[in-house]
Amino acid sequence: MKVSDCPTTQVEVRIAARPAEVWSWLLDVDLPARFSSEFQGGGWVEGAEPGLGAQFRGRNSHPVAGEWETVSTVTGYEPERLFAWAVMDVTNPAASWRFELVPDGDGTILRQWAQIGPGPSNLTAIIGSMPEHEEEIVAMRLGELQGNMQKTVEGIKALVESGVHAV
């Protein structure tokens, strides 16, 4: 598996609430920082409101890659169904992400999906210094992402099911 393959990972959780009750939580782009060991926080770019083409900044920290900031652009926005974004360059993103809400009886399946590449990132710089280890590095990175994503969807589930309302 190489970055040029645009590898993906996905997690999901069932939430005992309808998609409308989950949706507002997804638009809080700072929320995953409560659960992720890497994502340190973010916010909408000044004047931006959630919607197609809107941008937000994110801050990250990783023991190997250090600290960095990105700007993401919303590439998919279907209220109560889909919230997706591309990191850095929309046409050649460093990564692509999305949350999907799928009605499930009286509840909702919340899915989080991520794709590495195809554009340049801290990961491609690290691989550039050890190209012979690209497959192991990509596999490790997917595992890190998946772990943080699982904590995020479980955290959102706990918040929604506790009856707390999104800000």
DSSP file with accessible surface (Angstrom, degrees, kcal/mol):
  #  RESIDUE AA STRUCTURE BP1 BP2  ACC     N-H-->O    O-->H-N    N-H-->O    O-->H-N    TCO  KAPPA ALPHA  PHI   PSI    X-CA   Y-CA   Z-CA
    1    1 A M              0   0   88      0, 0.0     2,-0.3     0, 0.0   137,-0.3   0.000 360.0 360.0 360.0 125.5    0.0    0.0    0.0
    2    2 A K    >   -     0   0   85    136,-0.1     3,-1.7     1,-0.1     4,-0.2  -0.838 360.0-111.0-122.6 161.2    1.5    3.3   -1.1
    3    3 A V  G >  S+     0   0    7     -2,-0.3     3,-2.5     1,-0.3    -1,-0.1   0.895 118.2  63.0 -57.8 -37.0    0.3    6.9   -0.8
    4    4 A S  G 3  S+     0   0   91      1,-0.3    -1,-0.3     2,-0.1   115,-0.0   0.718  93.9  62.5 -63.9 -17.2   -0.2    6.9   -4.6
    5    5 A D  G <  S-     0   0  100     -3,-1.7    -1,-0.3   113,-0.0    -2,-0.2   0.512 104.6-133.6 -79.9  -7.6   -2.9    4.2   -4.0
    6    6 A C    <   -     0   0   32     -3,-2.5    -3,-0.1    -4,-0.2   111,-0.1   0.951  28.3-153.6  51.9  58.8   -4.9    6.7   -1.9
    7    7 A P        -     0   0   10      0, 0.0   109,-2.6     0, 0.0     2,-0.3  -0.237  10.9-158.0 -64.9 151.5   -5.5    4.2    0.9
    8    8 A T  E     -A  115   0A  69    107,-0.2     2,-0.3     2,-0.0   107,-0.2  -0.850  14.0-167.5-127.4 163.1   -8.6    4.7    3.1
    9    9 A T  E     -A  114   0A  16    105,-2.1   105,-2.4    -2,-0.3     2,-0.3  -0.969   8.6-170.6-145.4 156.8   -9.9    3.8    6.5
   10   10 A Q  E     -A  113   0A  81     -2,-0.3     2,-0.3   103,-0.2   103,-0.2  -0.997   7.1-175.3-150.5 146.6  -13.4    3.9    8.0
   11   11 A V  E     -A  112   0A   7    101,-2.4   101,-2.3    -2,-0.3     2,-0.3  -0.924   8.6-172.7-134.1 161.8  -15.1    3.5   11.3
   12   12 A E  E     -A  111   0A  89     -2,-0.3     2,-0.3    99,-0.2    99,-0.2  -0.992   8.7-174.5-153.9 160.3  -18.7    3.6   12.4
   13   13 A V  E     -A  110   0A  22     97,-1.9    97,-3.1    -2,-0.3     2,-0.5  -0.980  26.8-120.9-150.1 149.8  -21.0    3.6   15.4
   14   14 A R  E     -A  109   0A  88     -2,-0.3     2,-0.4    95,-0.2    95,-0.2  -0.847  26.6-160.9 -95.8 132.1  -24.7    3.4   16.0
   15   15 A I  E     -A  108   0A   0     93,-3.4    93,-2.4    -2,-0.5     2,-2.3  -0.934  22.1-130.6-115.1 134.6  -26.2    6.3   17.9
   16   16 A A  S    S+     0   0   63     -2,-0.4     2,-0.3    91,-0.2    91,-0.2  -0.444  82.1  78.1 -82.0  65.4  -29.6    6.2   19.6
   17   17 A A  S    S-     0   0    4     -2,-2.3    -2,-0.2    91,-0.1   144,-0.1  -0.955  85.5 -96.6-164.1 155.2  -30.8    9.4   18.0
   18   18 A R    >>  -     0   0  134     -2,-0.3     3,-1.5     1,-0.1     4,-0.9  -0.373  41.5-104.9 -75.8 156.9  -32.1   10.6   14.6
   19   19 A P  H >> S+     0   0   18      0, 0.0     4,-2.7     0, 0.0     3,-0.9   0.861 119.6  61.2 -51.2 -37.2  -29.7   12.2   12.0
   20   20 A A  H 3> S+     0   0   51      1,-0.3     4,-0.6     2,-0.2    60,-0.1   0.841 103.8  50.1 -60.5 -31.4  -31.1   15.7   12.8
   21   21 A E  H <4 S+     0   0  110     -3,-1.5    -1,-0.3     1,-0.2   145,-0.2   0.709 116.0  41.5 -79.3 -20.9  -29.9   15.3   16.4
   22   22 A V  H XX S+     0   0    0     -4,-0.9     3,-1.1    -3,-0.9     4,-1.0   0.795  97.4  77.1 -92.3 -33.6  -26.4   14.2   15.3
   23   23 A W  H >X S+     0   0   23     -4,-2.7     3,-1.0     1,-0.3     4,-0.9   0.850  88.0  54.6 -51.0 -50.5  -25.9   16.7   12.4
   24   24 A S  H 3< S+     0   0   55     -4,-0.6     3,-0.5     1,-0.3     4,-0.4   0.835 102.6  59.0 -61.4 -29.1  -25.1   19.9   14.4
   25   25 A W  H X4 S+     0   0    7     -3,-1.1     3,-1.1     1,-0.2    -1,-0.3   0.872 100.4  56.4 -64.5 -35.8  -22.3   18.1   16.3
   26   26 A L  H << S+     0   0    5     -4,-1.0    -1,-0.2    -3,-1.0    -2,-0.2   0.769  98.8  60.4 -69.0 -25.7  -20.5   17.3   13.0
   27   27 A L  T 3< S+     0   0   29     -4,-0.9     2,-1.4    -3,-0.5    -1,-0.2   0.572  80.1  91.2 -81.3  -7.6  -20.4   21.0   12.0
   28   28 A D    X   -     0   0   48     -3,-1.1     3,-1.5    -4,-0.4    -1,-0.1  -0.712  60.0-173.3 -85.5  91.5  -18.3   21.8   15.1
   29   29 A V  T 3  S+     0   0   12     -2,-1.4    -1,-0.2     1,-0.3    14,-0.1   0.631  80.2  57.6 -68.3  -9.6  -15.0   21.4   13.5
   30   30 A D  T >  S+     0   0   70      1,-0.1     3,-1.8    11,-0.1     4,-0.3   0.700  83.8  86.5 -86.7 -21.2  -13.2   21.8   16.8
   31   31 A L  G X  S+     0   0    2     -3,-1.5     3,-2.4     1,-0.3     4,-0.4   0.839  75.6  62.8 -53.1 -45.0  -15.1   18.9   18.4
   32   32 A P  G >> S+     0   0   24      0, 0.0     4,-2.6     0, 0.0     3,-1.7   0.779  88.4  73.9 -57.7 -20.5  -12.8   16.0   17.4
   33   33 A A  G <4 S+     0   0   28     -3,-1.8    -2,-0.2     1,-0.3    -3,-0.1   0.775  85.8  65.0 -62.9 -22.7  -10.0   17.7   19.4
   34   34 A R  G <4 S+     0   0  143     -3,-2.4    -1,-0.3    -4,-0.3    -3,-0.1   0.755 118.6  21.8 -66.8 -24.6  -11.8   16.4   22.6
   35   35 A F  T <4 S+     0   0   50     -3,-1.7     2,-0.3    -4,-0.4    -2,-0.2   0.661 103.4  87.1-118.8 -26.5  -11.2   12.8   21.5
   36   36 A S     <  -     0   0   18     -4,-2.6   112,-0.1     3,-0.2   113,-0.0  -0.603  55.9-153.2 -85.9 140.6   -8.2   12.7   19.2
   37   37 A S  S    S+     0   0   84     -2,-0.3    -1,-0.1     1,-0.1    -4,-0.1   0.645  98.6  36.4 -81.4 -13.1   -4.6   12.5   20.3
   38   38 A E  S    S+     0   0   15    106,-0.1    23,-1.9    22,-0.1     2,-0.4   0.832  97.5  76.7-105.8 -48.6   -3.4   14.2   17.1
   39   39 A F  E     -B   60   0A  32     21,-0.2    21,-0.3     1,-0.2    -3,-0.2  -0.554  54.5-176.0 -72.0 122.2   -6.0   16.8   16.2
   40   40 A Q  E     -     0   0A  93     19,-3.5     2,-0.2    -2,-0.4    20,-0.2   0.536  51.5 -70.0 -99.6 -10.2   -5.5   19.8   18.5
   41   41 A G  E     -B   59   0A   0     18,-0.9    18,-3.1   -12,-0.1    -1,-0.4  -0.684  46.7-165.7 140.8 168.7   -8.4   22.0   17.4
   42   42 A G  E     -B   58   0A  12     16,-0.2     2,-0.3    -2,-0.2    16,-0.2  -0.980   2.4-160.0-170.4 176.9   -9.8   24.1   14.7
   43   43 A G  E     -B   57   0A  32     14,-1.8    14,-2.8    -2,-0.3     3,-0.1  -0.982  37.1 -79.3-166.9 160.2  -12.3   26.6   13.6
   44   44 A W  E     -B   56   0A  61     -2,-0.3    12,-0.3    12,-0.3     3,-0.2  -0.376  56.2-101.3 -64.6 141.2  -14.0   28.1   10.6
   45   45 A V    >   -     0   0   38     10,-2.6     3,-3.2     1,-0.2    10,-0.1  -0.388  63.1 -70.7 -61.5 142.4  -12.0   30.6    8.7
   46   46 A E  T 3  S+     0   0  195      1,-0.3    -1,-0.2    -3,-0.1     3,-0.1  -0.041 122.3   7.4 -43.4 124.8  -13.1   34.1    9.6
   47   47 A G  T 3  S+     0   0   79      1,-0.3    -1,-0.3    -3,-0.2     2,-0.2   0.291  98.5 129.4  86.5 -10.6  -16.5   34.8    8.2
   48   48 A A    <   -     0   0   29     -3,-3.2    -1,-0.3     7,-0.1    -4,-0.1  -0.530  36.8-168.5 -81.7 143.6  -17.1   31.3    7.0
   49   49 A E        -     0   0  156     -2,-0.2     5,-0.1    -3,-0.1    -4,-0.0  -0.943  42.3 -79.6-123.3 151.2  -20.2   29.3    7.8
   50   50 A P  S    S+     0   0   46      0, 0.0     2,-0.3     0, 0.0   -23,-0.0  -0.218  83.0  98.8 -52.7 130.8  -20.7   25.6    7.3
   51   51 A G  S >  S-     0   0   15     25,-0.1     3,-2.2     3,-0.1    23,-0.3  -0.870  79.1 -45.4 165.3 168.3  -21.5   24.9    3.6
   52   52 A L  T 3  S+     0   0  126      1,-0.3    23,-0.2    -2,-0.3     3,-0.1  -0.297 125.3  13.4 -56.4 128.8  -20.1   23.8    0.3
   53   53 A G  T 3  S+     0   0   48     21,-2.5    -1,-0.3     1,-0.3    22,-0.1   0.267  92.2 135.7  87.0 -11.0  -16.8   25.6   -0.3
   54   54 A A    <   -     0   0   14     -3,-2.2    20,-3.0    19,-0.1     2,-0.3  -0.305  43.8-141.4 -66.4 154.5  -16.4   26.9    3.2
   55   55 A Q  E     - C   0  73A  85     18,-0.2   -10,-2.6   -10,-0.1     2,-0.3  -0.906  18.9-178.6-122.2 149.5  -13.0   26.7    4.8
   56   56 A F  E     -BC  44  72A  11     16,-2.0    16,-3.1    -2,-0.3     2,-0.3  -0.974  21.1-128.5-140.8 154.8  -11.7   25.9    8.2
   57   57 A R  E     -BC  43  71A 114    -14,-2.8   -14,-1.8    -2,-0.3     2,-0.4  -0.795  20.6-166.4 -99.8 147.1   -8.3   25.6    9.9
   58   58 A G  E     -BC  42  70A   2     12,-2.2    12,-2.4    -2,-0.3     2,-0.4  -0.985   8.9-150.3-134.0 144.3   -7.0   22.7   11.9
   59   59 A R  E     -BC  41  69A 115    -18,-3.1   -19,-3.5    -2,-0.4   -18,-0.9  -0.950  19.8-177.3-113.7 136.5   -4.1   22.3   14.2
   60   60 A N  E     -BC  39  68A  22      8,-2.9     8,-2.0    -2,-0.4     2,-0.3  -0.915  13.9-166.1-132.9 157.4   -2.3   19.0   14.6
   61   61 A S  E     + C   0  67A  37    -23,-1.9     6,-0.2    -2,-0.3     3,-0.0  -0.991   9.8 173.0-145.2 135.3    0.5   17.5   16.6
   62   62 A H  E  >  - C   0  66A  18      4,-2.3     4,-2.4    -2,-0.3   -24,-0.1  -0.997  37.1-127.0-143.2 138.8    2.3   14.1   16.1
   63   63 A P  T  4 S+     0   0  129      0, 0.0    -1,-0.1     0, 0.0     4,-0.1   0.799 111.0  29.9 -58.8 -28.7    5.4   12.8   17.9
   64   64 A V  T  4 S+     0   0  101      2,-0.1    -2,-0.0     1,-0.1     0, 0.0   0.866 126.5  39.8 -95.5 -45.1    7.1   12.1   14.6
   65   65 A A  T  4 S-     0   0   33      1,-0.3     2,-0.2     3,-0.0    -1,-0.1   0.601  95.8-147.1 -85.0 -13.2    5.7   14.8   12.3
   66   66 A G  E  <  -C   62   0A  32     -4,-2.4    -4,-2.3     2,-0.0     2,-0.4  -0.521  42.6 -31.6  84.1-149.3    5.7   17.6   14.9
   67   67 A E  E     +C   61   0A 165     -6,-0.2     2,-0.3    -2,-0.2    -6,-0.2  -0.869  64.1 159.9-113.4 144.5    3.1   20.3   14.8
   68   68 A W  E     -C   60   0A  56     -8,-2.0    -8,-2.9    -2,-0.4     2,-0.4  -0.983  27.3-138.3-156.6 163.0    1.3   21.8   11.8
   69   69 A E  E     -C   59   0A 103     -2,-0.3     2,-0.3   -10,-0.2   -10,-0.2  -0.953  19.5-171.9-125.5 144.6   -1.7   23.7   10.6
   70   70 A T  E     -C   58   0A  19    -12,-2.4   -12,-2.2    -2,-0.4     2,-0.5  -0.903  19.3-137.4-129.9 161.7   -3.9   23.0    7.6
   71   71 A V  E     -C   57   0A  35     -2,-0.3    17,-2.9   -14,-0.2     2,-0.3  -0.987  24.3-165.5-117.3 129.9   -6.7   24.7    5.8
   72   72 A S  E     -CD  56  87A   4    -16,-3.1   -16,-2.0    -2,-0.5     2,-0.4  -0.873   8.5-147.4-115.3 151.7   -9.6   22.4    4.6
   73   73 A T  E     -CD  55  86A  17     13,-2.4    13,-2.4    -2,-0.3     2,-0.4  -0.966  23.7-117.0-120.4 132.0  -12.3   23.1    2.2
   74   74 A V  E     + D   0  85A   3    -20,-3.0   -21,-2.5    -2,-0.4    11,-0.3  -0.528  36.6 169.9 -69.2 122.3  -15.8   21.6    2.5
   75   75 A T  E     +     0   0A  66      9,-2.0     2,-0.3    -2,-0.4    10,-0.2   0.488  65.9  36.0-111.9 -11.5  -16.4   19.4   -0.6
   76   76 A G  E     + D   0  84A  10      8,-1.6     8,-2.8   -25,-0.1     2,-0.3  -0.969  59.4 165.8-145.6 126.9  -19.6   17.7    0.4
   77   77 A Y  E     + D   0  83A  63     -2,-0.3     6,-0.2     6,-0.2   -25,-0.2  -0.812   9.5 151.6-148.9  99.5  -22.4   19.2    2.4
   78   78 A E  E >>  - D   0  82A  83      4,-2.9     4,-2.7    -2,-0.3     3,-2.3  -0.913  49.2-118.3-129.3 100.3  -25.8   17.5    2.6
   79   79 A P  T 34 S+     0   0   81      0, 0.0   -59,-0.1     0, 0.0     4,-0.1  -0.080  94.2   4.7 -46.3 134.8  -27.6   18.5    5.8
   80   80 A E  T 34 S+     0   0   99    -61,-0.2     3,-0.1     1,-0.1   -60,-0.1   0.561 135.9  51.3  65.8  13.9  -28.3   15.5    8.1
   81   81 A R  T <4 S+     0   0  107     -3,-2.3    20,-2.5     1,-0.3     2,-0.4   0.563 105.8  17.2-138.9 -47.9  -26.5   13.2    5.7
   82   82 A L  E  <  +DE  78 100A  21     -4,-2.7    -4,-2.9    18,-0.2     2,-0.4  -0.993  37.7 173.0-146.7 133.0  -22.9   14.2    4.6
   83   83 A F  E     +DE  77  99A   2     16,-2.3    16,-2.8    -2,-0.4     2,-0.3  -0.954  24.4 165.9-136.1 112.1  -20.1   16.5    5.7
   84   84 A A  E     -DE  76  98A  11     -8,-2.8    -9,-2.0    -2,-0.4    -8,-1.6  -0.943  10.0-178.8-131.2 152.3  -16.9   16.1    3.7
   85   85 A W  E     -DE  74  97A  26     12,-2.5    12,-2.7    -2,-0.3     2,-0.4  -0.989  20.8-137.0-151.0 154.9  -13.7   18.1    3.2
   86   86 A A  E     -DE  73  96A   3    -13,-2.4   -13,-2.4    -2,-0.3     2,-0.5  -0.936  26.4-127.2-111.0 138.5  -10.4   18.1    1.4
   87   87 A V  E    S-DE  72  95A  15      8,-3.0     7,-2.1    -2,-0.4     2,-0.6  -0.758  70.8 -32.5 -92.1 125.7   -7.2   19.1    3.3
   88   88 A M  S    S+     0   0  102    -17,-2.9     2,-0.5    -2,-0.5    -2,-0.1  -0.575 129.4  36.5  69.6-110.0   -5.1   21.8    1.6
   89   89 A D    >   -     0   0   81     -2,-0.6     3,-0.5     3,-0.4    -2,-0.2  -0.598  66.1-156.1 -81.6 117.6   -5.4   21.6   -2.2
   90   90 A V  T 3  S+     0   0   69     -2,-0.5    -1,-0.2     1,-0.2    -3,-0.1   0.863  95.3  45.6 -60.9 -35.9   -9.0   20.6   -3.2
   91   91 A T  T 3  S+     0   0  128      1,-0.2    -1,-0.2    -5,-0.1    -2,-0.1   0.703 132.4  19.0 -83.1 -17.9   -7.8   19.2   -6.6
   92   92 A N  S <  S-     0   0   66     -3,-0.5    -3,-0.4    -5,-0.1    -1,-0.2  -0.468  89.9-168.2-146.4  65.0   -4.8   17.3   -5.1
   93   93 A P        -     0   0   12      0, 0.0    26,-3.0     0, 0.0    -5,-0.2  -0.223  30.1-140.1 -68.1 147.6   -5.6   16.9   -1.3
   94   94 A A  S    S-     0   0   11     -7,-2.1    23,-2.8     1,-0.3     2,-0.3   0.829  92.0 -13.7 -65.1 -33.1   -3.1   15.8    1.3
   95   95 A A  E     -EF  87 116A  19     -8,-0.5    -8,-3.0    21,-0.3     2,-0.4  -0.968  63.3-141.6-161.3 159.3   -6.1   13.9    2.7
   96   96 A S  E     -EF  86 115A  23     19,-2.0    19,-2.8    -2,-0.3     2,-0.3  -0.984  21.0-176.1-128.8 143.9   -9.9   13.7    2.3
   97   97 A W  E     +EF  85 114A  48    -12,-2.7   -12,-2.5    -2,-0.4     2,-0.3  -0.938   4.4 176.9-135.8 156.4  -12.3   13.2    5.1
   98   98 A R  E     -EF  84 113A  72     15,-2.1    15,-2.6    -2,-0.3     2,-0.4  -0.977  20.7-150.5-160.0 150.9  -16.1   12.7    5.6
   99   99 A F  E     -EF  83 112A   5    -16,-2.8   -16,-2.3    -2,-0.3     2,-0.4  -0.964  21.4-167.8-111.0 137.1  -18.8   12.1    8.1
  100  100 A E  E     -EF  82 111A  33     11,-2.5    11,-2.6    -2,-0.4     2,-0.5  -0.979   9.6-155.3-125.8 141.3  -21.9   10.2    6.9
  101  101 A L  E     - F   0 110A   2    -20,-2.5     9,-0.2    -2,-0.4    -2,-0.0  -0.975  11.5-174.6-114.6 124.9  -25.2    9.8    8.7
  102  102 A V  E     - F   0 109A  48      7,-2.4     7,-3.2    -2,-0.5   -21,-0.1  -0.976  27.1-122.6-121.8 117.4  -27.3    6.8    7.7
  103  103 A P  E     - F   0 108A  94      0, 0.0     2,-0.3     0, 0.0     5,-0.3  -0.321  29.4-177.7 -56.9 140.1  -30.8    6.5    9.3
  104  104 A D  E >   - F   0 107A  67      3,-2.7     3,-2.3     1,-0.2     2,-0.2  -0.745  54.7 -71.4-144.1  85.7  -31.2    3.2   11.1
  105  105 A G  T 3  S-     0   0   68      1,-0.3    -1,-0.2    -2,-0.3     0, 0.0  -0.424 116.8 -13.5  62.9-123.3  -34.7    2.7   12.5
  106  106 A D  T 3  S+     0   0  105     -2,-0.2    -1,-0.3    -3,-0.1     2,-0.2   0.275 137.1  53.8 -92.4  12.9  -35.0    5.1   15.4
  107  107 A G  E <  S- F   0 104A   1     -3,-2.3    -3,-2.7   -91,-0.2     2,-0.4  -0.542  76.6-116.8-129.4-165.1  -31.2    5.7   15.4
  108  108 A T  E     -AF  15 103A   0    -93,-2.4   -93,-3.4    -5,-0.3     2,-0.6  -1.000  10.0-136.7-142.5 138.4  -28.3    6.7   13.1
  109  109 A I  E     -AF  14 102A  23     -7,-3.2    -7,-2.4    -2,-0.4     2,-0.6  -0.874  23.6-158.1 -91.1 121.3  -25.2    5.1   11.9
  110  110 A L  E     -AF  13 101A   0    -97,-3.1   -97,-1.9    -2,-0.6     2,-0.4  -0.928  12.0-173.4-101.2 120.5  -22.4    7.6   12.1
  111  111 A R  E     -AF  12 100A  62    -11,-2.6   -11,-2.5    -2,-0.6     2,-0.4  -0.940  11.5-165.6-113.6 138.1  -19.5    6.8    9.7
  112  112 A Q  E     -AF  11  99A   9   -101,-2.3  -101,-2.4    -2,-0.4     2,-0.3  -0.991  13.0-177.2-120.3 133.3  -16.2    8.6    9.6
  113  113 A W  E     -AF  10  98A  33    -15,-2.6   -15,-2.1    -2,-0.4     2,-0.3  -0.947   4.5-174.5-129.2 144.4  -14.0    7.9    6.5
  114  114 A A  E     -AF   9  97A   2   -105,-2.4  -105,-2.1    -2,-0.3     2,-0.4  -0.997   7.7-162.9-141.3 146.9  -10.5    9.2    5.6
  115  115 A Q  E     -AF   8  96A  42    -19,-2.8   -19,-2.0    -2,-0.3     2,-0.4  -0.996  16.0-138.4-128.1 133.4   -8.3    8.9    2.6
  116  116 A I  E     - F   0  95A   8   -109,-2.6   -21,-0.3    -2,-0.4   -22,-0.1  -0.760  48.3 -61.2 -87.2 134.0   -4.5    9.6    2.5
  117  117 A G        +     0   0    0    -23,-2.8  -113,-0.1    -2,-0.4    -2,-0.1  -0.183  30.9 178.4  80.6-173.0   -3.3   11.5   -0.5
  118  118 A P  S    S+     0   0   61      0, 0.0   -24,-0.2     0, 0.0    -1,-0.1  -0.997  88.3  63.1 -84.5  -9.9   -2.8   11.8   -3.3
  119  119 A G  S    S-     0   0    1    -26,-3.0     5,-0.1     1,-0.1    -2,-0.1  -0.124  95.5 -79.1 -74.3 171.1   -1.3   15.2   -2.6
  120  120 A P        +     0   0   97      0, 0.0     2,-0.3     0, 0.0    -1,-0.1  -0.313  57.3 152.6 -69.9 151.7    1.8   16.0   -0.6
  121  121 A S     >  -     0   0   37    -27,-0.1     4,-1.8   -28,-0.1     5,-0.1  -0.914  62.6 -78.2-159.2-179.4    1.8   16.0    3.2
  122  122 A N  H  > S+     0   0   60     -2,-0.3     4,-2.3     1,-0.2     5,-0.2   0.875 128.4  58.4 -57.8 -36.6    4.0   15.5    6.3
  123  123 A L  H  > S+     0   0   16      1,-0.2     4,-2.8     2,-0.2    -1,-0.2   0.924 103.6  49.2 -62.1 -43.5    3.5   11.8    5.6
  124  124 A T  H  > S+     0   0   42      1,-0.2     4,-2.3     2,-0.2    -1,-0.2   0.862 109.7  53.0 -67.4 -31.2    5.0   12.0    2.1
  125  125 A A  H  X S+     0   0   67     -4,-1.8     4,-1.0     2,-0.2    -1,-0.2   0.923 110.4  46.9 -66.3 -42.9    7.9   14.0    3.5
  126  126 A I  H >X S+     0   0   40     -4,-2.3     3,-0.8     1,-0.2     4,-0.7   0.935 113.0  48.8 -63.9 -43.7    8.6   11.2    6.0
  127  127 A I  H >< S+     0   0   11     -4,-2.8     3,-1.3     1,-0.2     6,-0.2   0.898 103.4  62.2 -63.3 -37.4    8.3    8.5    3.4
  128  128 A G  H 3< S+     0   0   56     -4,-2.3    -1,-0.2     1,-0.3    -2,-0.2   0.806 103.1  49.7 -58.3 -29.1   10.7   10.5    1.2
  129  129 A S  H << S+     0   0   88     -4,-1.0    -1,-0.3    -3,-0.8    -2,-0.2   0.642 128.0  23.0 -84.7 -13.9   13.4   10.1    3.8
  130  130 A M    X<  +     0   0   72     -3,-1.3     3,-2.5    -4,-0.7    -1,-0.2  -0.389  69.6 161.9-144.7  59.3   12.7    6.3    4.0
  131  131 A P  G >  S+     0   0   78      0, 0.0     3,-1.6     0, 0.0     4,-0.2   0.802  72.2  66.0 -59.0 -26.2   11.1    5.2    0.7
  132  132 A E  G 3  S+     0   0  133      1,-0.3     3,-0.2     2,-0.1    -5,-0.0   0.666 103.4  48.3 -69.1 -12.9   11.9    1.6    1.3
  133  133 A H  G <> S+     0   0   75     -3,-2.5     4,-2.6    -6,-0.2    -1,-0.3   0.186  74.3 117.2-109.8  16.2    9.5    1.6    4.3
  134  134 A E  H <> S+     0   0   33     -3,-1.6     4,-3.0     1,-0.2     5,-0.3   0.898  74.4  50.2 -54.8 -46.6    6.6    3.3    2.5
  135  135 A E  H  > S+     0   0  105     -4,-0.2     4,-2.3     1,-0.2    -1,-0.2   0.922 113.6  44.7 -62.3 -41.7    4.2    0.4    2.9
  136  136 A E  H  > S+     0   0  111      2,-0.2     4,-2.5     1,-0.2    -1,-0.2   0.901 114.0  50.3 -67.9 -38.9    4.9    0.0    6.7
  137  137 A I  H  X S+     0   0   19     -4,-2.6     4,-2.6     2,-0.2    -2,-0.2   0.933 111.9  47.3 -65.1 -44.4    4.6    3.7    7.2
  138  138 A V  H  X S+     0   0    0     -4,-3.0     4,-2.7  -137,-0.3     5,-0.2   0.929 112.4  49.6 -63.9 -43.8    1.3    3.9    5.4
  139  139 A A  H  X S+     0   0   50     -4,-2.3     4,-2.0    -5,-0.3    -1,-0.2   0.924 112.2  48.0 -61.8 -42.6   -0.1    0.9    7.3
  140  140 A M  H  X S+     0   0  104     -4,-2.5     4,-2.2     1,-0.2    -1,-0.2   0.930 111.6  50.6 -63.1 -42.7    1.0    2.5   10.6
  141  141 A R  H  X S+     0   0   35     -4,-2.6     4,-2.7     1,-0.2    -2,-0.2   0.912 108.0  51.6 -63.8 -42.9   -0.5    5.8    9.6
  142  142 A L  H  X S+     0   0   18     -4,-2.7     4,-2.7     1,-0.2    -1,-0.2   0.901 109.5  51.4 -60.0 -39.8   -3.9    4.2    8.7
  143  143 A G  H  X S+     0   0   41     -4,-2.0     4,-2.2    -5,-0.2    -2,-0.2   0.903 109.9  49.0 -63.6 -41.6   -3.9    2.5   12.1
  144  144 A E  H  X S+     0   0   56     -4,-2.2     4,-2.1     2,-0.2     5,-0.2   0.935 113.2  46.9 -62.4 -47.1   -3.3    5.8   13.9
  145  145 A L  H  X S+     0   0   13     -4,-2.7     4,-2.8     1,-0.2     5,-0.2   0.939 111.4  51.1 -60.0 -46.6   -6.0    7.6   11.9
  146  146 A Q  H  X S+     0   0   86     -4,-2.7     4,-2.6     1,-0.2    -1,-0.2   0.902 108.6  51.7 -61.1 -40.7   -8.5    4.7   12.5
  147  147 A G  H  X S+     0   0   33     -4,-2.2     4,-2.0     1,-0.2    -1,-0.2   0.933 113.5  43.3 -61.9 -46.2   -7.8    4.8   16.3
  148  148 A N  H  X S+     0   0   17     -4,-2.1     4,-2.0     2,-0.2    -2,-0.2   0.880 113.2  52.7 -68.2 -36.7   -8.4    8.5   16.6
  149  149 A M  H  X S+     0   0    2     -4,-2.8     4,-2.7    -5,-0.2     5,-0.3   0.922 107.8  51.1 -64.2 -42.1  -11.5    8.3   14.3
  150  150 A Q  H  X S+     0   0   57     -4,-2.6     4,-2.3     1,-0.2     5,-0.2   0.927 110.2  49.2 -62.7 -43.1  -13.0    5.5   16.5
  151  151 A K  H  X S+     0   0  107     -4,-2.0     4,-2.1    -5,-0.2    -1,-0.2   0.883 111.4  51.7 -61.5 -37.1  -12.5    7.6   19.6
  152  152 A T  H  X S+     0   0    4     -4,-2.0     4,-2.6     2,-0.2    -2,-0.2   0.952 111.0  43.8 -67.1 -49.8  -14.1   10.6   17.8
  153  153 A V  H  X S+     0   0    0     -4,-2.7     4,-2.4     1,-0.2    -2,-0.2   0.902 115.5  49.3 -66.7 -35.0  -17.3    8.7   16.7
  154  154 A E  H  X S+     0   0  100     -4,-2.3     4,-2.3    -5,-0.3    -1,-0.2   0.884 111.1  50.5 -68.5 -36.2  -17.6    7.1   20.1
  155  155 A G  H  X S+     0   0    9     -4,-2.1     4,-2.2    -5,-0.2    -2,-0.2   0.909 110.5  48.3 -65.9 -42.2  -17.2   10.5   21.7
  156  156 A I  H  X S+     0   0    2     -4,-2.6     4,-3.0     2,-0.2     5,-0.3   0.932 110.2  52.9 -63.3 -43.1  -19.9   12.0   19.5
  157  157 A K  H  X S+     0   0   61     -4,-2.4     4,-2.9     1,-0.2     5,-0.2   0.943 109.2  49.0 -56.5 -47.3  -22.2    9.1   20.3
  158  158 A A  H  X S+     0   0   61     -4,-2.3     4,-1.3     1,-0.2    -1,-0.2   0.909 113.0  47.1 -62.0 -42.4  -21.7    9.7   24.1
  159  159 A L  H  <>S+     0   0   28     -4,-2.2     5,-1.0     2,-0.2     4,-0.4   0.944 114.9  44.9 -64.4 -48.9  -22.4   13.4   23.7
  160  160 A V  H ><5S+     0   0   12     -4,-3.0     3,-1.5     1,-0.2    -2,-0.2   0.942 115.0  47.4 -61.3 -47.4  -25.5   13.0   21.6
  161  161 A E  H 3<5S+     0   0   82     -4,-2.9    -1,-0.2    -5,-0.3    -2,-0.2   0.718 101.8  65.1 -71.6 -18.3  -26.9   10.2   23.8
  162  162 A S  T 3<5S-     0   0   74     -4,-1.3    -1,-0.3    -5,-0.2    -2,-0.2   0.610 111.2-119.2 -76.2 -11.9  -26.3   12.2   27.0
  163  163 A G  T < 5 +     0   0   46     -3,-1.5    -3,-0.1    -4,-0.4    -2,-0.1   0.428  65.7 142.2  87.9  -0.5  -28.8   14.7   25.8
  164  164 A V      < -     0   0   79     -5,-1.0     2,-0.4     1,-0.1    -1,-0.3  -0.475  47.4-130.0 -69.0 146.4  -26.3   17.6   25.7
  165  165 A H        -     0   0  161     -2,-0.1    -1,-0.1    -3,-0.1  -144,-0.0  -0.796  19.5-106.9-103.1 144.2  -27.0   19.9   22.8
  166  166 A A              0   0   24     -2,-0.4  -141,-0.1  -145,-0.2    -1,-0.1  -0.313 360.0 360.0 -62.8 147.8  -24.3   21.0   20.3
  167  167 A V              0   0  168   -143,-0.1    -1,-0.1  -142,-0.1     0, 0.0  -0.534 360.0 360.0 -79.6 360.0  -23.2   24.6   20.6
